[in-house]
């Protein structure tokens, strides 16, 4: 409700962008989209789930991707923005009908899918529910959720909390079922369930608004983004392990980032004395690469890939 309800954060048009609430890799500049276009060059269809305002779609198209591109976005306001920005893309509210051959791409989507929270009690696992106020209400966890948490985080301390990301796993299952042949590519900030059990829960459940950290997740619902680091081990346990797992920096370099940056550096050195638009674009591309591969920032995001067929 806080994200997609009638007065939800995304319903009202909040989200990624320099004039919005937070930056994702596509908003750093067009370089990310140019590398994604290289990585997806052979795909007849790219389905981007959680496409927002169409920043990534626009950059992928500008880089020369000529296949079918589908932008999937739940927010009507963001769908309208994407349709205007990328008029040759198909824009829809849910995954298209399959089976398809191509790529399903989700850049910073799974962290926004609703998640449960469990707390280790002295006598077992408790579910942290939302009650009046809104405020927290602790109830005994379901047998299935308690079993999952105990299996993945058996050494969690009393008072430790973990997310339960069944809805994210359901989305992954749907994305895999959509494809006859191809791959699902998920890009996000991630961790594991036992690691999160040892961390303060408000480190892995975070909020954002106006390009800064927001308040407690239950504070002023609808006014801030609510996110959760993606537990890779839960996706592996509930669906199946990814076929490939790399940092964003590693994945971008494998897809040709260094070649694009080398060409940009050459242009910059050649035209720096002129200071024209081509020179400035080249210099900007080098800066974008640094941001996208920063090991303390976006470069540490993980790229998970599941093959189909």
Helices and strands as residue ranges (DSSP letters): H 25-28, H 31-39, E 45-49, H 55-62, E 68-72, H 76-85, E 90-92, E 100-107, G 110-112, E 116-121, E 124-131, E 135-140, H 143-152, E 161-164, H 166-178, E 179-188, E 190-191, H 193-198, H 201-204, E 205-209, E 212-213, E 225-228, E 230-231, H 232-238, E 244-247, H 248-254, H 257-271, H 277-292, G 298-300, E 302-308
